[in-house]
């Protein structure tokens, strides 16, 4: 199953990617909050039910989205 990922790039921005593909990013954001909001519409459009959110501390949180 393909999965969306939100991850920090340095300490200044966050990116939304598909399947751990670093390039090209689907979108870039200034804050984690903005980056966590971005996959919702993308997930609804393309049917991705999960988003891995990678924290700056290395922890991964999983967001489950209702795409049905």
Buried (B, 14 or more C-beta within 10 A) or exposed (E): EEBBBBBBBEEEBBBBBBEEEEEEBBBEBEEBEBBBEBBBEBBBEEEBBBBBBBEEEEEEEEBEBEEE
